[in-house]
Each structure stands twice: as C-alpha cells, then as structure tokens.
Amino acid sequence: MHSLVIRNVRPMGGETTSVTIREGRIAGYGQEVEDGAEALDGGGGILIPGLVEAHTHMDKTLLGMGWYRNEVGPRLIDKIENERMQRRVLGIDPARQSARQAVLAASLGTTHIRTHVDVDTEVGVAGIEGVLETRERYRDIVDIELVAFPQSGMLVRPGTVELMEKALQLGAQVVGGLDPSAIDRDPKGHLDVVFDLAERYGVPVDIHLHEPAELGAFSMELIVERTKALGLQGEVTISHAFCLGMTDQDYVAALIDALVEARIHILTTAPASRPAPAVKRLVEAGIVVAAGSDGVRDTWGPYNNPDMLERAFLVGLRNNLRRDDEVALALDTCTYGGARMMGLEDYGLQPGNRADLVLLDGETLAEAVVSRRPRKAVLKGGKVIARDGVALAEAP
C-alpha cells in the first residue's frame, strides 16, 4: 500500500503538522511515519485542496501558437463570428491546445477543470472529441469536465440542437446555453432545448448570461422558473450573471432571493470592464459562488492565464475584498466554491478526502493569494504531479 507523509505543512495556513496519504486519500494528520512510507518536506508551506477552474474554454486557447494580433470589433457577436473564422485560418487544434492548457493549469495547482467546448454547425463536435482526448490523456494530473456549449447560438443556426445532443452522447457531462434573448432571440425556445436535454440525459446545466440589467434579469427569472419546475435545484449554474451588478439594487435583491430558493450557483470571472455579481453578498445569502479564468490567450483577448490563484487575486480586487478573511473568501471561490458548483465528491482536506492538494508559499492565505509565487508542490490522487511551478507531464 503506497503511503506518503508530507511533513511541516500548515493546512489552510493553520498550525504546522504532517499529513499522511494512503492509496491516494488523506489518511490523517500528525501521525507517526510508517515504515516504508515516502516522505516529503513541506517546508512550512500552506496546504490547500486543489484549485478548481470552474469556467474556461480549453478548445480555443492559443497557448504556444505565437501572438495573435487582435483587431476584433467591440460587440459580443463580432468576437463570436471572428472566432469561428480564426479557427480555420489559424488551424486551432482542440486536442493540442486543450492539452497545453491542461498541463499549464496543473503546474499552477489546478486539479479540476470545467471547460465549455464549442458546438456549432461549422466545427460540429470536433472540439468535444479533441478535449475528450485530452481528458483521457491527462486524467492522472487533472479532472476535466466538458460542457457542450452553443457559442454561436442554437435556434439561429439550424442543426446545432442535434449536435448538442451528439456531444452529450459522446461524453460531455453538462449542457450549456448562451444569452437566450440576445443571441437566439427566443428565450423560451432556447431554454426549452437546454432543459429538455438536461432532463433527458440527467446532466447539470451551465448557461452563459452576458445579458445586461433588465434583459439579463428577465432571462435569469426564466432560468429560475425552469429549475424549480423540473426539480433541478442545485444542478444549475449561471455563468457571468452581469445583471446582478446592475444599479437597481431592489431588483438585484429579489433576484438573489430567487436564486437562493432555486439553489442556482453563480460563476464569476471578476471582469474588469462589466458589472459583476457581488461575491461576498451572494455568499452571505447562501449562494454557491465559483470562479473561472474564461478564455485563456484566445481570439477574444490576450490577458488571461489559467492560474486560479491569480483569479482569486482578481476576485478580491474586483470585489474590494481587503481584510485577510475576505481575501480567503476570494480563494474559496477558486477551491471549495468551484467544488460545490461542480458537485465534486471527496474534495477537501478532511481524512478520507481524495489527496488532490497544493502546497503554497506564503505566511498566510492572504499573502499566498497576493504574492502568487510558484506552487511548491501539486498532488493529484496523492502523487506529486508538479514541483516549484513545473509540471512533470509534458505538453504537445
């Protein structure tokens, strides 16, 4: 039976102890070292559960492909249409590109990823097939969950609904949606399809909702109604949810109450240029809030990195979280919040939990988030898969 003892670690920045791992799971803390057990010096680092990337687009990253000169117009539809064209022009290979992001993310401490993968009438399900290949190839370093995502709309592009179903049959684990009013211009029809697929295939729902203010609130109310009517409480995520950052705070309060009742999760990327959900307010209301880096170095924008410690920093910055306990809350959106959103079992630092762990360098959790130093070690299933910011696996 394989055993590993990591000495001199501080779980969540607490008291120094040792952690024993057996057969890929946490066996306990402060135990005597067994004969034959492998030993690792934690160097006084902070032990946290694996970082959770709860929203990204691995099939479209341009990592390793050289610099993309971005000259795309300002509207959402401009970015969507340009992206469809650039997939062909640039020769973006979903398997190769998602593999590059998977290995980089693992080196930065991410052990679980939910990725939205394009499904449309031009690419078909090639993106799904490519990311499924990556999921299998790198399953020992990161768990990847696929969302079948109709980036270009469903009803406005006939044939997409059938491809969404094919994606779920191939192995996508979540059904996605996108701006039911603004993109498909038929909120009832769009949500009919999304929730019908979820019900028939027994999968969760994750809907991109970029729609602003009252338009987004209208779509959000329709999502709440469907969730309750179909008994899908706890199985639905609304990503971005910019409408929760609108100025009408009485309306926002009513939306929050409705989200709590329907147990709908909220995913934020902590955007710099859009209204955004108030993370602390949502968490205090009892809503599960997770975070993601969205597109990483893609045709939409050049900024993002698949570093969930950096994302915690950005969540804190965007939400004016300054106290140490508030910065720890920002980190929680990138760990336990993401795990709850994705329904991860055996996640955490309790004995019996799977040993998906990260060793951070810092005096406190807040300092670790703010300084974002290379991860001292990353473990997946009790095995070291990265040291000092470098993954042991190789990317193509």
N, C-alpha and C positions, 0 to 999 in steps of 0.2 A: 504494500500500500504506500503510494507516494505521499510523503509529508514534507512540508516546507514551513520553517519558522522564520518570520521576519522580526528581528529584534529592534528595539529602540525606535518605536513608531508612536505617534500620537493620534489616535482615532478622532477625527473631526477637530483636531487641534487641542484635544484634552490632555490628560496625564500620559506620561510615557509608559509604554508597556510593550509586550510582544504579541504577535498574532500567529496562531498555528493553523495551517491549512492542510486538510487531508482530502484526497480524491476530488480536488477542485472546489472544495467548500470550506468556509470558515469553521474551524472546529472549536475555537475558543481563544481566550486572551490570558496572558500571564501564566501559561502552563510551562511545566518543565519540558526541556528539549528531549525528544525521544531519540533513542539510538537509531542511527541511520538516517535521521531527518536532515534534509538540506537546510542550510542556514543562510540568511541574508541580513546584512546590516542596513537598517532603515535610515541611519544617520540622523535620527531625530526628526525625520520628515513627518508631515501631516498625512494621515491615511484617510482617504475618502473612497466611496464607491465609484465605479467607473462613470465617467462623464457621458451624458446622453444627448446626442444630436437628434432633436425631435422634429426637425424640418429642414431638409436640404434637397438638392436636385443633382444627384451624382452623375446622371447620364449626360449632363450638359456642361460640366466643368471643362475649362480649357487648360487645366494644370498640365505643365510640361509641353504645351503646344506653342510656346512663344507668345509674344504680346499681341493682343487683339486691339486694333485701333477702333475705338467706339465712336461712331458718328450717328447714333440712333436717335430718332425724334423723341419728344417728351412723353407721348401718350403710351398707356399700357399696351394698346393694340399695336402700336409701332414696334415695340420691343418683341411682342409675340410673333409678328409677321417677319421681322428681321431674323429672329432666331430660327424659324423654320427654314429660311433661305440659307443661313450660315451653316446649318447642319450639313447641307450638301456641299457648299463652297469650301468649307474648312475640313471636311471629312472627319467630323467628330464621331469617334468610335465609342459607343456607350460602355462596352466591356472594358476597354483600355482606360478610358477616362474615369469611370467609377472605381476601378482598381487603384488608380493613382490617389484618388481622394480617400479611399478606404485605408490605405497604408499610412498616408499622412495623418489622417484623423486618429488612427490607432497610436501613432507615435506621440500624439498630443494628449492621450489619455481617454479618448472616446472608445467605449466598449459596446455601445448600442446606437444604431442609426435608423431613423425613419426617413426614407427618401421618396420624394414624389417623382414619378417617371412618366415622361410624356407618352401619351397615346393619342394618335391622330391619323387622319386618312393619308398623310404623306409618309410618315415613319412607320405606321402600323404598330406592331408590338415589338419592333426590333430593339427599342430601348429597354423594354421589360426583359427580353431574352438576354441582352447584354449585362444588365445589372444582376439578373438571376445567376449568371455565370460568375460574376464577382462575388456574390453572396456565398456560393458554394466554395469557390477557390480560397476565400479568406475567412471561412467560418471559424477557424481557430483563433483569429485575432479580433474579430468584431462580428456582432449580430446585426444583420441588415434586414429591415422590414420595408417592403415595397408598397407604395400607394399607386394604383392606376389613376393617372392624372390627365384629364382632358384639357391641356393647356390652351388649346385653340377653340375651346367650346365643344359642345356635343350636338345640340339641336341645329346649330348654324352650319354644321359640317356633317351632312348625312353619311352614315356608315360608321361614325365614331362610337355610337352606343354599342354596336356589335363588337367592335374592337375592345371596348372596355370590358365586356363580358369575357372575351377571349383572354384578356390579360389576367383576369381573376382565375380563369381555368388553368392558365399556365403556372400560377403560383403567387400572384400579387395578393397581399394579405389585407389590404384596406382599399375601399372605394373612395376616390377623390371627387371633388367638384370645384367649380370656379365661378364666382360672381354671377349668380343665377339671373339677375336683372340686367347687369351691364354688358355681359358678354353674350349669353344666349338669348337675352331679351324675352325670356319666358320663364319666370321663376317657378311657376307651378310645374311646367313641363320638365324643367331641369331637375328639380328636387324629386319629382315622381320617379325619374330614372335612377338617380343616385340612391334613394332609399329603397326602391324596389330591388336593385342589385344587392344592397346591404342585407336586406331581409332574406332574399333567396340564397345568397352564398354564406350567410351567417358571419359577415365581416363588419368591422367598425367603419365609421365614416370620418373623413377629414376634408373639410371644404375651405379652399382659399376664399377669403372675403375681403377684397380690397375696397369694395364699395364704400363711399364716404357717408358720414352723417345720416340723414333720414333714410336715404336709399339703402344703405347698409343695415340700418336698424330694421327696415321692412323685411329684408331678406333674413336677417337674424331671427326675427319673430316667426317667420315661416319655418325655419330650421328647428326652432324650439317646438313648434306645434307638431311637426313630423316626428321628432324624437320622442315626445310624450305619447303620441297616438300609437306608435309602433313598439313602445316599451323598450326603447334603445337608450334609456338613461345610463350614463357612464360610458357609452360607446361612441360618442360623437365629439369631434374636435372642430372648432372654428379657428382657422389659422389667420393671422394678421389682425382681423377684427378692428380695423381702423375706426369704425363707427363708435367704438367705446371711448374714443378720445375726443368726441365732438363736444362742442361748447354747451349744449343743452344738458346740464347735469341732472335735472329731474328725469329726463328720458333715459340717460345712462343708468341711473339708479333703478328704474323699472326694468331695464334690460338685464342688469346684474341679478335682480331678484328672479327673473325668468330663467336665467342660466343656472342659477343655484338649484331651482326646483327641478330642472331637466337634467341636472348633473352633466352639463356640457363643459368640456375643457376648452381652455384658450391657449393658443400658441402665439408667442410674440417673438419677433426678431429684434425688438427695440430699435425701430427705424429712426434715423436722424431727421428725415425730411417729411414725415407724415404724422398725423395724430396717431396716438398709440394707446392701448389699454394701460391703465394704471395698475401695475403689477401688485403693489402692496395692498391696494384697496380690494382687488379681486381675491387675493389670498385670504385676507381677513374676512371676506364674505363667505369663504369656504369653497372657492372655485379652484380647481387644479390648473396651475399655470406652468407651462413648459416653454422652453426657448430653443431656437434653432438659428443657424447661420444663413439659411436660404441658399441662393445661388452662390457658388464659390468661383471667383475669377471666370465669369462666363460672359456671354454677349450682352447681358443686361447691365453689368457693372464690374469694375475692377477691384473692389475693395475687400470682399470677404475672405476670411481664412476659416478652415474647418477646426478652429480652436475654441472649444466650449468654455475654457477659462477666460479667453478674450470676450466671448459672448456674455459671460457673467459680468465682466467689467462693463460692457456696453449696456446691459440691462440696468446695472446700478447707476451708470452715468445718465441714461435716458430718464430714469425714474427718480433722480435726485436722492438716491439711497446713500447716505453718508456715514451713519453710525455703523460700528462693526457688526452689530446684529442684522442691520439692513443689508450690508454687503454679503453676509452669509445667506440672507434670503435670496439675493440675486443668484448666488451659486446654487441654491436649492432648485431654482427653475431649470438649471442645467444638470441636475442629478436626480433627486427624488421626484421633482415635478415632472420631468420627462418620463421617468419610470412609471409614475402613476398614470400619465396620459397614455402611454403605450401598453399599460396593463402588464408590466414585467413582473414575473413571479420570481421569488427568491432573490430580490435585489436589495442590497443594503449591507450593513456591517454587523448584523446580528449573527450569532452562531447558527449554522445551518444554511445561511445565505451563500449563493454562489460567489466564489472568490474572484469577482471582477473588480479590480482595485487600482487605485492610482496613488502614488506617493508624491506629494507636493513639497516644494521647497518654500518655507516661509515660517515666520514666527507665529502667525495666526492665520485663520482662514481668510480674513480680510486682506492681510498682506500678500498671501499667496495669489489672490484674485488680482490685486492691483499690480503686483510685480510680474506675474505671468512668466516665471522662469521655466526653463526646460524641465519636464517631468522627470523626477529622479528614477522612477520605475513605473511600468504599467503591467498589470497582470490580467490575464483572461483565463478564467477557469483554473486559477491557481498557478498558471505558468507565466513566467516573465516573457512579455512579447515586445517590450521596448525598454531601453535604458538611456537615461540622460537625453531624452528627446529624439532618440533614433530608434526606429522600428527594426526588429530583427528580420521581418519579412521584406521582400523586395517588390517594388512596383514595376510594371512594364514600362 
